[in-house]
Amino acid sequence: MTANIFEKAAQVISETGHAKGALRDYETGAHCAMGALNVADHGAAFYASSDRVEHLANQAAQMLADRGQLEPYGHKADYLDLIQWNNAPERTGEDVILLFKELAAEDG
C-alpha cells in the first residue's frame, strides 16, 4: 500500500511539476513533496488528518538523513525536514521523483 502511494506521489510531480513553499502552486498546478503525498493519499494537496501521510513523509526524511542528504532538526528526521529538503534552492523535481521511486521500490 505505501509503495503505491509513493509511486503515485512521484507521478503527481512528474505530471504537474515541482513546487516549493506551497503544497500546490495554484498558478502552475505544481506540487511540493508533501502536496504530492497528500494527492496520492487522499486526492487533494491540502492536509487532511492523515497519520499515513505524516508517516510516509517521516519515512522519506529518515531515508534522506540516513544518506546524509539532510540533517534533522530533532532527534529523528520527520516531515518538517522533508519540507525543508524540498524547498532547498538546489532541489529539483527530479530529486523528489527519484526519492519517491526509491521509497516505493524499498516498500514494494
C-alpha positions in Angstrom: 0.0 0.0 0.0 2.7 2.5 0.9 4.7 1.7 -2.2 1.6 2.6 -4.3 1.3 6.0 -2.6 5.0 6.8 -3.2 4.6 5.8 -6.9 1.5 8.0 -7.2 3.3 10.9 -5.5 6.2 10.6 -8.0 3.6 10.6 -10.8 1.9 13.7 -9.4 5.2 15.7 -9.5 6.1 14.2 -12.9 2.8 15.3 -14.4 2.2 18.6 -12.6 5.7 19.9 -11.9 7.6 20.6 -8.7 6.6 23.4 -6.3 8.5 25.0 -3.4 7.0 26.8 -0.4 3.4 25.6 -1.1 1.6 22.3 -1.1 0.3 23.3 -4.6 1.1 26.2 -6.7 -2.3 27.3 -7.9 -0.9 29.2 -10.9 1.1 26.3 -12.4 -0.6 23.3 -10.7 2.8 22.1 -9.4 3.1 20.2 -6.1 5.8 20.0 -3.4 6.7 16.7 -1.9 4.1 16.9 0.9 1.4 18.1 -1.5 2.2 15.2 -3.9 1.9 12.7 -0.9 -1.4 14.3 0.1 -2.7 13.9 -3.5 -1.5 10.3 -3.7 -3.2 9.5 -0.3 -6.5 11.3 -0.5 -6.8 13.1 -3.8 -6.1 16.7 -2.7 -2.9 18.7 -1.9 -4.3 20.1 1.4 -3.6 18.4 4.7 -6.1 16.0 5.9 -5.9 14.3 9.3 -3.9 11.5 7.8 -1.4 9.9 10.0 -0.4 7.8 7.0 0.9 10.9 5.1 2.9 12.1 8.1 4.3 8.6 8.5 5.3 8.4 4.8 6.9 11.8 4.9 8.8 10.8 8.1 10.0 7.7 6.3 11.2 9.8 3.3 13.0 12.2 5.6 14.7 9.4 7.5 16.0 7.9 4.2 17.5 11.2 3.3 19.0 11.6 6.8 20.5 8.0 6.6 22.1 9.0 3.4 23.5 12.3 4.8 21.3 14.4 2.5 19.7 16.2 5.3 20.4 16.9 8.9 17.3 16.6 11.1 16.4 19.4 13.5 15.2 17.0 16.1 16.2 13.6 17.4 14.7 11.8 14.4 14.0 13.0 10.8 10.4 13.9 10.2 8.1 15.6 7.8 9.3 19.1 8.6 12.8 18.0 7.5 11.3 16.7 4.2 9.6 20.1 3.7 12.9 21.9 4.3 14.7 19.5 1.9 12.0 20.0 -0.8 12.3 23.8 -0.5 16.1 24.0 -0.8 17.2 26.2 -3.7 19.2 23.3 -5.3 16.3 20.8 -5.1 14.7 19.7 -8.3 11.5 17.9 -9.2 13.7 15.0 -10.4 15.3 14.8 -7.0 11.8 14.4 -5.4 10.6 11.9 -8.0 13.7 9.8 -7.6 13.3 9.8 -3.8 9.7 8.6 -4.1 10.6 5.9 -6.6 13.3 4.6 -4.3 11.0 4.5 -1.4 8.4 2.7 -3.5 10.9 0.1 -4.5 12.1 -0.3 -0.9 8.5 -0.8 0.3 7.4 -2.9 -2.7 
